[in-house]
Amino acid sequence: MSSVLENSQEADDGAVSPDSAQADVSPEPGRINQDSAVLSPPAAPERVWVVGDGEQAAALATRGYLTDETVIVATGDLRALPSQTRETILHASEVKTSPNLGEDAEWQLEVVRRGEELPGGGLLMFDAGFDRRLVAMYGHPSTSGLGVLGEQGPDEGVERLRSIAAGYDADGSAILPAFEIIATVASASAGADGDYSTGTKLDQIKPWVEAAAANDMYVVLDLQPGRTDFLSQAKIYEEFLRLPHVGLALDPEWRLKPHEVHLQQIGTVDAAEINQVVDWLAGIVREDALPQKLLIVHQFRYSMITNRQQIKTPPELAVLVHMDGQGSMQAKYSTWNALTSMADAEQFHWGWKNFYDEDFPNATPQQVLALTPSPVFVSFQ
């Protein structure tokens, strides 16, 4: 028996889900039953057709139905298909697509077929049908002087995040706990390479990455590159960035020009350099058929990012601007409003940072959730 999956609505909108459909529901040959969005697909269909519109589904139906065949009508990103529909695609022996699905359909289908999801589920970091908010501890594994993350080990950090994240789900969002790890640290001295940046060894970061994977958490690796460029440093941690639960953060505050030094100047980066990282990281997502990956760019001054409107936001990545200013709530609100009111603001997701020692007072979850746009990433230093 063949069946048709109409993905313009979710299963709980009155549709019959693939798991609950009655086996004796079968349309007449050559017709699509319009009374149900899902018509009893088999648990593991022999062949799945993914088509771009109902006309193509109808054309397939006119051939007569084949045994163990399912037709899926998909509009938009295939990674956003309902979980049950993705399961149908994942377990099918063969999947065929129509040419009008769009140029991204081929690699998105590979992501669905691989079946490796983000922590907490799904293939898109911030899907319109699934509200998710990351709450993170920021810092370096070897010291408490750079943030709360270094005040304990990975296992204790997992437990502490539960209390830190309390209240940030008050708007109904699902909380995804995260470690934001400073992978390269801005240095007061030039070092042997003259970069004013010190890399963290992979074996220092690995326990945190493994603890996150074991506890359904996310990891963000943060770069403070000094006088070198972001892409050169990102490639050092490629091993981790090829994992589905590891994303990347770029901190322009610590991106120096020649002859500049940290704490005497606030760094800056142009969109062109950020886009080098965007292209490289998006390429990894495609090559390895990974779920959408988070890319964060920190900002608390206009000058930290030049030509921000030119930053690419490809579908492989969820690109987020993280407002990481510190101080009084009035000052932080002012910075937030200034950065989020720029003409390009709608092309990015947004994040907020809390500083335990430098903010006065610390923002409450209610105050953070009341911001517009709503922050989908909240970190604590």
N, C-alpha and C positions, 0 to 999 in steps of 0.2 A: 504494500500500500504506500502511496506517496502522500506527502503532506506539504502544506504551505505555511511558512512562518512569516507573519506580517509584523515587522518590527517598528511600526509607527506608534505602538502602545506597549506598555509593560504587561506581564502576565496577570498582575493583580488588578488590571482595569477591566476585568470581566472575561479575559482570554483564558483559554484552557492551556495550562503549562505543559511542557513536554513530559514532566513527571506524572501529571495527574490526568492526562487525556484518556478518554475511554477508547478501548481498542476497536470498538465497532463503529466509530465515527469515520465514515468514508464518503467523499464527495463523488458525484457522478463523473465518469471519465470525461476529460476535456473541460471540466469546470472547476472554478475555485469557489469554495464555500465561503460566502461573505458573512455568515453568522458567527464565525469564530475566527480570532486572529491566529490560532494555532490548531492545526488538525492532526492530532495524534501522531507526531513523528515517532519513528521507532527509536529505541534507546541508542542504537548504533547503526544509523542508516548506511547502506552501501555507498550511496552517492549523495552529495549535497550540492545544489546549485545556489550560488549567491548572485542575485540580480539587482539591478538598480531601480526598477519600477514594476508596477503591477502589470503593465502591458507585456513585459517580457515573461513574467510569471504565467500570465494567461497563455502566451504563445507556447510555453513549455507544456502547459496543461492540455493543449489541443492535440498533442502527440498521443495522448493516452498515458495513463499512469503506469510507471514501472515499479516493480517490487523494491522495497527498501530505498526509496528516493524522497528527498526533502528539498523544497524550494524555499529560500530565504529572500525576502525583499528587504534590502538594506539601503537606507539613504544616509549619507554622511560617513563618519569615521567608523570602520568596522570594529575598532577596539571598544566602542561605546555600546555595542550590542548587549542586550540583557544576558546575564550570566548563563541562563539555561540555553539560550541560543548559541552562545560561544561553546558550551559543552557539546552541543550537537555537532558543530563544526569540528571541534577538537577530536571527537571520536569517530567521525566519518572515515570510511576507507578511501574515499576520493572526493575532492572538492573542485568544482568548476565555477568560474566567474564569468560575468558578462563584461563586455568592453566599456560600458558606460558607467562603471563604478568609480572611475577617476584614477588619476595617475598614482595615488598613494595606496590604492587598494591592495596591490600585490604584497608590499612589505607589511601592511597592517594585517593581512591575512596570515602571514608567516608568524606574526606575534600571537595571534589567536591560536594558531595551530601548535605553537610551542607550549602554550598552556601555563607559562610561568607568570604569576601575578605579583602585584605590589603587596607589601605587607598590609594586611587588613582587607585585601581583595581588590579586584578590578585591574584594568590595564591603563587607565588614565588617572593622573595624579589628582586632578580636580574636575571630575566629570559632572556635568550639569545635573545628572540624575542621582548623584551620590555626594553629599556634602562631607568633605574631609578637612580636618585642620591638624597640621603638625605642631606639636609642642616639643621644644628641644632644649637640652642643656648644652651650653657652649663652653669651650675651653680646650686645654691641652692635657693629654693623659699624664704628663710627668709633673705638673705643678698646679697648685690651687691659685697661683697668682694671676693666671690668665682667664679664670672663669670657674664656674661651679662644677663643670665636668671633671676637673682634676682633683676635686675634693674627696673622691672615692674611686674604687675600681669599677670595671664594667658591670659586674653582677649587682653591686650595691647601687650603681647608677640606674639600672633597670627599675629597681624598687623605688628609688627616690623620685623618678619621673612620674610615678603614679600619683604622688601627692602634689608635685609641681603642676601637673596637668589638670588638677581638680578645678571644676568650674568652667573650663573652656569648651565644654560640650553643652552649655546651657541653651544654646540656640538650635540644638538638635544635631550638630555636626558630630561625626565620628572622629575620635581623637587617634592620631597616629603618633606615638612617642618617637623621639629622634635624638640621636647624638650628633651635635655639630662640632666636629673635631678640627682644631687648627692644625692643618697638615704642614704648612710652611709658616714660620714665625718671623715677623719683622724683627730685625736685629739692630742694635745700636752700633755695631762694628761691621765693617765691610765684609769680613771673612776672606777665605782664600780665593774665592771666585769674584769678590768685589760686589756681590749682589745685595748686601745688607738683608739677607734672608736666610734662615736656617731650616732645612728640611727635617721632617720627622721620619725616622726609619719605619719601614713597612711593618716590621715585627712589633713595633710599639702600637701601631694602629690596628693590627689584625685582631687582637682579642676583643676590641670594641666592635669591629665589624661582625665577628662571629657571634658575640653576645646579642647583637641586634638581630641577626638572622634567626637565632634560636628563640627569640622572644617576640617575633613578628613586629620589629621596629625598623625605622629608617636611619640611614647615616648620611650626613652631609660633610664633605671634606672641604675645609676652608683654606684659601690661598692668600698669603700676604707676601707678594713676590719681590718687594724692594725694586732694584734696578733691572731685574730680568722681566720677561713677559709672562702673562698668565698661561698661555698654551704650553710653553716649555715646562712649567711646573706641573700643570695638569697631567702631562704625559708620564711623569714620574709615578703617578698613582693609577695608571691605566688598569692595572690588575684588579683593583677594587672597583673602578668605575665601570668595568664590564659585568658587575654583579647587579641584579635587578633591584636591590634595596639600597644602592649607594648613589647619591647625587653630589653636586659640586657647588661651591660658593666662591665668588670672586670679590675681594675686598679692595676697592680702588683707593681707600684711605692710605694703604701701604704700598701703592704702586708709584715708585719714585721716578723722576726724570734724572738724566745725568747730572751729577754734582749736587743733587738734593740728598738730605738725610732725614730719617724719621724723627718726628716730634718737633722739627723745625719748620717743616712744610707738611701740609695735608696733600696726599697724593691724588692723582687723577688718571683717568684712562679714557680713550676714545672708543666709540662704538665699533670701529674697525677692528681693534684688538679683541674686544669681547666677541665679535662675530667669528674670529678665528677659532675661538673655543666652541662657540655654538656649532659651527660646521663640523668640527672634529667630534664633538660629543654626540651630535645627531647621527653622524656616520656610524659610531659605535652602536647606537640603538638599532639602526637598520641592519648592520652586519650581524649582530647577535640576536635579532628579533626580541628585543627587550621591551618591557612595559615603558611607558612614558617616564622620562627621567627629569628630576628637578634641577634647575639651574638658577642659583640665587646671585644677584648683584647687590651688594651693600651700597647704601647712599644716605648721607645726611646733609650734604650741600650740593647745590646745583653743579658746582665746579668739579665734583668728583667724577662725573660722567659727562663727557662732551658728545653732542649729537645723539643723545639718548634715544630719540625717536627713530634712529636708524638701526637699533638693535633688532636682530632677527628673532622671530618667535615661531620656529617651525613646529609642526605637529609632533615631532619626536620628543620635544622638550616642553616642560612647563616652566616658563621664564618668569621669575619673581623678583621684584625690587624690595629689598629689605630695609626699612627705615630704622637705622640703628643708632639714632641720636640719643644722648643722655641728658639728664638734668631735671628741672622741674617739669611738672605735668603741662604747665602753660607753654614752656619752650618746646616740649615734645609734640604737643598738639599743633603748634605753629609750624614745626618742621613737617609733620605729617600732612597738614593741609596744603602746604606749599608744594610738596613733591607730588601729591596725588591730584592736584588741580592742574597740572601741566597737560598740554593738549594730547600727549601720547599716553597718558596714564591708563587708559582703558585697554591697551594692548598687553599689559602686564598683570600678573597676580601680585598681591601685596602682603608684606610681613611686618611685624612689629617686634621690637626688642626691649626687654626689661633688664635693667642693671640693678642688682641687689644693693651695691654700695654707692653708686653714683646718681641714681634717681632719688628724688625727694618730693613726694613720697613714691613708693612703688605703685604702679597701676594695678587695679583690681581686675579680675576677669570681666566683670561687668563693664568697666570703663573701656577695656580693649575691644570687647564684642560690640560696643556701641559705636565704634569708629565706622566711617564710610570712606572707601569701600571696606568691607569686612575683611580683616586679616585672616589669611589661611595658613600662615606660618607665624608662630610666636616662640621666641627664644629667650633664654635666661642666662645672664652672664654673672 
